[in-house]
Amino acid sequence: MVVEDIKIKQTYAVQTGDYVGQMFIVCKITEKGVGCLSVPKMENVLVPKDKWAIGRNSDIIEYVEELSQDIFKVCAAQYKKNEDSNN
């Protein structure tokens, strides 16, 4: 999978590492990386694009599903709230 294949609303399960057991919901894609809402902690995580590609290619993160619009709206609102409170 190439980084360009990442789409907002996609959900990934983290299989190993510091975030093992969490789900990453893709909320924002920028030049810096992939902005995710980490569930259940409800924290924003920015994963650099090169690290995202490594994670996908080595099964550190695994694609689960694309969220429905109504569920994603809630997640995106939480992501934005977190972003605003971090500034």
N, C-alpha and C positions, 0 to 999 in steps of 0.2 A: 504494500500500500504506500502510495506517495502522499506527502503532506497535503497536496492539493485536493486529495479525496476526502479530507476532513470537512464535515458539514455541521453547522449549528444544529442543535437538538439531538445529536448523537450521544449515546451513553456508552461508557466503557467501564469494565470491571478491572480494578487494579489487583493483579495476581501476586506480586512480590514487592518488597521494598518498604519505604517509609509509609506509604499510603495503602498497604495491603488491606483488603477487606472493604475498601471504599469504592464508590462509584464516581466517575468523573463525567459530568454533564457539560458538553461543549456549549459555551455561551457566547464566546467571542474569539475571532481569529484575527490576529494582527501580524505586523511584520516581526514583532518581538516573540510571538509564540501563540500557543493555544490557551485561551482563558477558560477555565473550567470551574464549575461549582462542585465541590467535593461533598458527597452525601455519605453518611449522615451528619458529618461535622458542620455542614453548611458554611464552609470556608472557601474563599476564592484561591485557586492555584493557577499560576502561570507556568506552563511547560514550554520551554524553548522548542522550536520546530524540529531541530536536530535530535533532541532528546525524545520528542514525541515519536519520530520515525524509528528510533532505536527501540523504544518501548513497544511499538506495534510489531516491529519485525522480530522481536525476541520474546513475544508473548508476555511481556511485563504488564501491558494493558491489553484487554481483549474486548472487541466490539460486542455489545449486547443488543441494543435496539435504538431506533429513533423514537423520541418521545412524541406523544400527541401534542398538538398546539396548546390545549388547555393546561396540561401538566407543565409543559415547557414555560408557559407564561409565568407561572408561580416561581419556577426555578430562576428564570431570567430576572424577575423582580428582586429576588433574594441576592443574586449576583450583583445587580446594580446597587442595591442598598449597601452591600459589603464594600463595593468600590467607592461609593460616596463617603462612607464612614472612615475609610482608610486615608483619605486626603486631608 
